Amino acid sequence: MQMTKDYIGKIKDKFNFEQIAGCLEKPSNLKVLAIGDAIIDYYVFVTPKGRAVKDPILSVEHRKDELYVGGILAIANHLNDFVKKIKLVTLVGDKNDKLDFIKQSLKGNVELKTFAKKNSPTTIKKRFVDIYRNNKLFKIEYLNDEPIVEDLRDEIIAYLDEEIPKYDLVVVGDFGHGFIDGPIRKKLEEKSKFLALNAQSNSSNLGYNYFNLYKRMDFISMNEHELRLPLLRRFEKLDEVIKETYAKFKPDNILLTRGKEGSIFVNQGNNFEAPALITNVKDTVGAGDAVFAIASLLVNSKIDNELIPFISNCVGGIAVNFIGNKEFVTKDKLLNFVKALYKNGLEKL
């Protein structure tokens, strides 16, 4: 706790509030293309009642359902308040496509371009949640994560070939659900002026969707688990794993998110660490996507390296106090968080 207070004091002494506000204005004129997997997060809130009498299962009472956009849809919405133009490119299913819900959920600066995958639903992740404690009980997934067919891939690549050069920044949310394959990856690497990447490891793709599938990454954001897995470095010191990542893959910038341990931003081999800035968490689903979205803008805008993990942790502190992607990070929310932090310190948030 004292270490975090000291850290906040150090940042406050070095960067005044107006400087931080200025950093958030820098990306405003960027043209951003966001591409990746569309996900619908379906939350079923229940009250646990106990063990069923006739079966060894948990009995629950249904209370309410809520749907939120997730995956690259959420990433685009987090970007919305910080830039004026976002092209969102994603894949939906031809069955239960959820397009009406997606369109009504996207923010005003987001222009949607979809491709349809045959014999597939749009990916839905359905979580059953204890309404009182927000504990997740279990999850059901509706998806087809088989690779896309060649004709569809060719159509997507032809579109990207024309579209990518129009944008200053390409933000990739690769959740490993059958959209971004080798040829599409290669096109993103070839055409992007600045390529920001989040290649997620999750229960559906574990072992098959590591960041090292990409040969070029101007910025990559991931958690410590996702860093260690492709390198087979389970127990080694984190500094050693980071150095090995740089030696093998040479990413220009890495943001490593570590939950309650905070984050580490690495630029050209130099580490900048920041502790977590809150103590209360409602839901971690989607928080990494929020951090990735805003950090991509900050890294592309070349703001001071020390501020990148600090602002990223502020974003994370806001996002973990939403349920799923029920809300999105905005400039005002972020500035209010920083203002409260500067005024009151950690214990008041």
C-alpha positions as CSV (number, residue, x, y, z in Angstrom):
1,M,0.0,0.0,0.0
2,Q,2.7,2.5,0.9
3,M,4.7,1.6,-2.2
4,T,1.6,2.4,-4.3
5,K,1.1,5.7,-2.5
6,D,4.8,6.6,-3.1
7,Y,4.4,5.7,-6.8
8,I,1.3,7.9,-7.2
9,G,3.2,10.8,-5.5
10,K,6.2,10.3,-7.8
11,I,3.9,10.4,-10.9
12,K,2.1,13.5,-9.5
13,D,5.3,15.3,-8.9
14,K,6.6,14.6,-12.4
15,F,3.4,15.0,-14.5
16,N,0.7,17.5,-13.6
17,F,-3.0,16.9,-14.5
18,E,-2.9,19.1,-17.5
19,Q,0.0,17.2,-19.0
20,I,-2.0,13.9,-18.7
21,A,-5.1,15.5,-20.2
22,G,-2.9,16.7,-23.1
23,C,-1.6,13.1,-23.6
24,L,-5.2,11.9,-24.0
25,E,-5.8,14.5,-26.7
26,K,-2.8,13.4,-28.9
27,P,-4.6,10.5,-30.6
28,S,-7.7,12.4,-31.4
29,N,-7.0,12.8,-35.1
30,L,-5.8,9.2,-35.7
31,K,-7.6,7.0,-38.2
32,V,-7.9,3.5,-36.6
33,L,-8.8,0.2,-38.1
34,A,-9.8,-2.4,-35.5
35,I,-10.0,-6.0,-36.7
36,G,-10.7,-9.2,-34.8
37,D,-13.2,-11.6,-33.4
38,A,-16.7,-10.5,-32.6
39,I,-18.0,-11.8,-29.3
40,I,-21.3,-11.4,-27.5
41,D,-21.0,-11.7,-23.7
42,Y,-24.3,-13.1,-22.3
43,Y,-24.6,-12.8,-18.5
44,V,-27.2,-14.8,-16.7
45,F,-27.6,-13.6,-13.2
46,V,-28.8,-16.2,-10.7
47,T,-29.3,-16.8,-7.0
48,P,-27.7,-20.1,-5.8
49,K,-30.2,-22.2,-3.8
50,G,-28.1,-25.2,-3.0
51,R,-27.6,-28.8,-4.1
52,A,-30.4,-30.3,-6.0
53,V,-32.2,-33.1,-4.2
54,K,-32.1,-35.7,-6.9
55,D,-28.8,-34.9,-8.6
56,P,-25.4,-33.8,-7.5
57,I,-25.7,-30.4,-9.1
58,L,-26.1,-26.8,-8.0
59,S,-29.6,-25.4,-8.1
60,V,-30.0,-21.7,-8.9
61,E,-32.9,-19.3,-9.4
62,H,-32.9,-17.1,-12.5
63,R,-32.9,-13.4,-11.8
64,K,-32.1,-11.5,-15.0
65,D,-30.2,-11.7,-18.4
66,E,-27.9,-9.0,-19.8
67,L,-26.0,-9.0,-23.1
68,Y,-22.9,-6.9,-23.8
69,V,-20.6,-6.7,-26.9
70,G,-17.2,-8.2,-26.4
71,G,-14.0,-9.0,-28.2
72,I,-13.1,-6.6,-31.0
73,L,-16.6,-5.0,-30.6
74,A,-15.7,-3.9,-27.1
75,I,-12.2,-2.7,-28.1
76,A,-13.7,-0.5,-30.8
77,N,-16.1,1.0,-28.3
78,H,-13.3,1.8,-25.8
79,L,-11.5,3.6,-28.7
80,N,-14.6,5.6,-29.6
81,D,-14.2,8.6,-27.3
82,F,-10.5,9.0,-28.0
83,V,-10.4,9.2,-31.8
84,K,-12.7,10.5,-34.6
85,K,-12.7,7.6,-37.0
86,I,-12.7,3.8,-36.4
87,K,-13.3,1.2,-39.0
88,L,-14.3,-2.1,-37.4
89,V,-13.7,-5.2,-39.4
90,T,-15.0,-8.5,-38.0
91,L,-16.6,-11.9,-38.7
92,V,-20.1,-12.9,-37.7
93,G,-22.0,-16.1,-38.2
94,D,-24.7,-16.7,-40.8
95,K,-26.9,-18.2,-38.1
96,N,-28.0,-16.1,-35.1
97,D,-25.7,-13.3,-36.3
98,K,-26.8,-10.8,-33.6
99,L,-26.2,-8.0,-36.1
100,D,-29.1,-5.9,-34.9
101,F,-27.7,-6.0,-31.3
102,I,-24.2,-5.4,-32.5
103,K,-25.2,-2.3,-34.6
104,Q,-27.2,-0.8,-31.8
105,S,-24.4,-1.4,-29.3
106,L,-21.6,0.2,-31.2
107,K,-20.7,3.9,-30.5
108,G,-21.0,6.7,-32.9
109,N,-17.4,6.9,-34.3
110,V,-17.4,3.2,-35.2
111,E,-18.1,2.2,-38.8
112,L,-18.8,-1.5,-39.1
113,K,-17.7,-3.9,-41.9
114,T,-18.7,-7.5,-41.4
115,F,-18.0,-10.8,-43.2
116,A,-20.2,-13.9,-42.7
117,K,-19.0,-17.4,-41.9
118,K,-21.2,-20.1,-43.2
119,N,-22.8,-22.7,-40.9
120,S,-21.7,-20.7,-37.9
121,P,-23.2,-18.6,-35.1
122,T,-21.7,-15.3,-34.0
123,T,-19.6,-16.3,-31.0
124,I,-21.6,-16.1,-27.8
125,K,-20.1,-16.7,-24.3
126,K,-22.8,-17.3,-21.8
127,R,-21.8,-16.9,-18.1
128,F,-23.9,-17.8,-15.1
129,V,-23.2,-15.4,-12.3
130,D,-24.1,-15.2,-8.6
131,I,-26.0,-11.9,-8.5
132,Y,-25.0,-11.0,-5.0
133,R,-21.3,-11.7,-5.2
134,N,-20.7,-11.5,-8.9
135,N,-19.0,-14.9,-8.8
136,K,-19.1,-16.8,-12.1
137,L,-20.5,-20.3,-11.6
138,F,-19.8,-21.7,-15.1
139,K,-19.8,-20.8,-18.8
140,I,-21.3,-22.1,-22.0
141,E,-19.8,-21.1,-25.4
142,Y,-21.6,-21.1,-28.8
143,L,-19.0,-20.9,-31.5
144,N,-17.4,-22.4,-34.6
145,D,-13.7,-21.8,-34.3
146,E,-12.7,-23.8,-37.4
147,P,-10.7,-21.9,-40.0
148,I,-12.5,-19.8,-42.6
149,V,-12.8,-21.3,-46.1
150,E,-10.5,-20.1,-48.9
151,D,-13.1,-18.1,-50.8
152,L,-14.0,-16.0,-47.7
153,R,-10.3,-15.5,-46.8
154,D,-9.6,-14.2,-50.3
155,E,-12.5,-11.8,-50.0
156,I,-11.2,-10.5,-46.7
157,I,-7.6,-10.2,-47.9
158,A,-8.7,-8.2,-51.0
159,Y,-10.7,-5.8,-48.8
160,L,-7.8,-5.4,-46.3
161,D,-5.3,-4.8,-49.1
162,E,-7.3,-1.7,-50.2
163,E,-8.5,-0.6,-46.8
164,I,-5.5,-0.9,-44.4
165,P,-3.3,1.9,-46.1
166,K,-6.0,4.4,-45.3
167,Y,-5.4,4.1,-41.5
168,D,-2.7,5.4,-39.1
169,L,-3.1,2.5,-36.7
170,V,-4.3,-1.1,-37.0
171,V,-5.6,-2.6,-33.7
172,V,-5.9,-6.4,-33.8
173,G,-8.0,-8.3,-31.2
174,D,-7.1,-11.9,-32.0
175,F,-9.2,-14.2,-29.8
176,G,-8.4,-17.3,-31.8
177,H,-12.0,-18.1,-32.9
178,G,-11.4,-18.9,-36.5
179,F,-11.2,-15.5,-38.1
180,I,-7.5,-14.4,-38.4
181,D,-5.5,-17.1,-40.1
182,G,-1.9,-17.1,-41.5
183,P,-2.6,-15.2,-44.8
184,I,-4.7,-12.6,-43.1
185,R,-2.0,-12.2,-40.4
186,K,0.6,-11.7,-43.2
187,K,-1.5,-9.0,-44.9
188,L,-1.9,-7.1,-41.6
189,E,1.9,-7.3,-41.1
190,E,2.6,-6.1,-44.6
191,K,0.2,-3.2,-44.9
192,S,-0.2,-1.7,-41.5
193,K,1.6,1.6,-40.7
194,F,1.5,0.7,-37.0
195,L,0.4,-2.7,-35.9
196,A,-1.0,-3.1,-32.3
197,L,-1.7,-6.7,-31.2
198,N,-3.5,-8.6,-28.5
199,A,-3.4,-12.3,-29.2
200,Q,-5.4,-13.9,-26.4
201,S,-5.1,-17.3,-24.9
202,N,-8.4,-18.6,-23.6
203,S,-10.2,-21.8,-22.8
204,S,-11.2,-22.4,-26.4
205,N,-7.8,-21.9,-28.1
206,L,-5.2,-22.6,-25.4
207,G,-2.0,-23.8,-27.0
208,Y,-3.0,-22.7,-30.5
209,N,-3.2,-18.9,-30.5
210,Y,0.1,-17.5,-29.2
211,F,1.6,-14.1,-30.0
212,N,4.5,-15.7,-31.8
213,L,2.3,-16.5,-34.7
214,Y,2.9,-12.9,-35.7
215,K,6.3,-11.9,-37.2
216,R,5.8,-8.2,-36.8
217,M,4.3,-6.3,-33.8
218,D,4.9,-2.6,-33.2
219,F,3.0,-2.9,-29.9
220,I,1.7,-6.0,-28.1
221,S,-0.3,-6.2,-25.0
222,M,-0.8,-9.4,-23.0
223,N,-0.9,-10.9,-19.5
224,E,2.1,-12.6,-17.9
225,H,0.5,-16.1,-18.7
226,E,0.3,-15.3,-22.4
227,L,4.0,-14.2,-22.4
228,R,5.3,-17.3,-20.7
229,L,3.3,-20.0,-22.6
230,P,4.8,-19.8,-26.1
231,L,8.3,-19.6,-24.6
232,L,7.7,-22.6,-22.3
233,R,9.0,-20.5,-19.3
234,R,6.7,-21.4,-16.4
235,F,8.9,-20.6,-13.4
236,E,11.8,-18.4,-14.7
237,K,12.1,-14.9,-13.4
238,L,9.9,-12.5,-15.3
239,D,12.8,-10.2,-16.3
240,E,14.5,-13.1,-18.0
241,V,11.3,-14.0,-19.9
242,I,11.0,-10.4,-21.1
243,K,14.6,-10.4,-22.3
244,E,14.1,-13.7,-24.2
245,T,10.9,-12.3,-25.8
246,Y,12.9,-9.3,-27.1
247,A,15.8,-11.4,-28.3
248,K,13.6,-13.8,-30.2
249,F,10.7,-11.7,-31.5
250,K,12.0,-8.1,-31.3
251,P,8.6,-6.3,-30.6
252,D,9.1,-2.6,-30.3
253,N,6.8,-2.2,-27.3
254,I,5.2,-4.6,-24.8
255,L,2.6,-3.9,-22.2
256,L,2.5,-6.8,-19.7
257,T,-0.6,-6.8,-17.5
258,R,-0.3,-8.6,-14.2
259,G,-3.6,-8.1,-12.3
260,K,-3.1,-7.0,-8.7
261,E,0.7,-6.8,-9.4
262,G,0.1,-3.9,-11.8
263,S,1.8,-3.7,-15.2
264,I,5.1,-3.4,-17.0
265,F,5.7,-1.4,-20.1
266,V,8.8,-2.3,-22.1
267,N,10.2,0.0,-24.7
268,Q,13.4,-1.1,-26.6
269,G,14.3,-3.3,-23.7
270,N,13.8,-0.7,-21.0
271,N,11.2,-1.6,-18.3
272,F,8.7,0.9,-16.8
273,E,6.7,-0.6,-13.9
274,A,3.4,0.6,-12.3
275,P,1.5,-1.0,-9.4
276,A,-2.2,-1.7,-9.5
277,L,-4.1,1.5,-8.5
278,I,-7.3,0.0,-6.9
279,T,-8.2,-2.5,-4.3
280,N,-11.8,-3.4,-5.2
281,V,-12.7,-5.5,-8.3
282,K,-16.2,-6.3,-9.6
283,D,-15.3,-8.2,-12.8
284,T,-12.1,-8.7,-14.7
285,V,-13.8,-9.8,-18.0
286,G,-13.0,-7.2,-20.7
287,A,-10.5,-5.2,-18.6
288,G,-7.5,-6.4,-20.7
289,D,-9.3,-5.3,-23.8
290,A,-9.9,-1.8,-22.4
291,V,-6.3,-1.5,-21.4
292,F,-5.1,-2.7,-24.8
293,A,-7.3,-0.3,-26.7
294,I,-6.2,2.9,-24.9
295,A,-2.6,1.8,-24.6
296,S,-2.4,1.2,-28.4
297,L,-3.3,4.9,-28.9
298,L,-0.8,6.1,-26.3
299,V,2.1,4.0,-27.7
300,N,1.3,5.1,-31.2
301,S,1.3,8.7,-30.1
302,K,4.7,8.3,-28.4
303,I,3.7,9.8,-25.0
304,D,6.3,9.5,-22.2
305,N,7.1,5.9,-21.4
306,E,6.5,6.3,-17.7
307,L,2.9,7.5,-18.3
308,I,1.9,4.5,-20.4
309,P,1.7,1.9,-17.6
310,F,0.3,4.5,-15.2
311,I,-2.6,5.5,-17.6
312,S,-3.1,1.9,-18.6
313,N,-3.5,0.9,-14.9
314,C,-6.0,3.8,-14.5
315,V,-7.9,2.3,-17.5
316,G,-7.8,-1.1,-15.9
317,G,-9.0,0.3,-12.6
318,I,-12.0,1.8,-14.3
319,A,-12.8,-1.4,-16.4
320,V,-12.7,-3.9,-13.5
321,N,-15.5,-2.0,-11.8
322,F,-17.9,-2.6,-14.7
323,I,-19.7,-5.9,-15.0
324,G,-18.3,-7.3,-18.3
325,N,-18.5,-4.7,-21.0
326,K,-21.6,-3.1,-19.7
327,E,-19.8,0.3,-19.9
328,F,-16.8,1.6,-21.7
329,V,-13.9,3.8,-20.8
330,T,-14.2,7.4,-21.9
331,K,-11.9,10.4,-21.7
332,D,-14.0,12.0,-18.9
333,K,-14.0,8.8,-16.9
334,L,-10.3,8.4,-17.3
335,L,-9.6,12.1,-16.4
336,N,-11.9,11.9,-13.3
337,F,-10.1,8.7,-12.2
338,V,-6.7,10.5,-12.5
339,K,-8.1,13.6,-10.7
340,A,-9.4,11.5,-7.8
341,L,-6.1,9.6,-7.6
342,Y,-4.1,12.8,-7.5
343,K,-6.4,14.3,-4.9
344,N,-7.1,11.4,-2.6
345,G,-4.7,8.6,-3.3
346,L,-5.3,4.9,-3.6
347,E,-7.5,4.4,-0.5
348,K,-10.3,6.6,-1.7
349,L,-10.9,4.8,-5.0
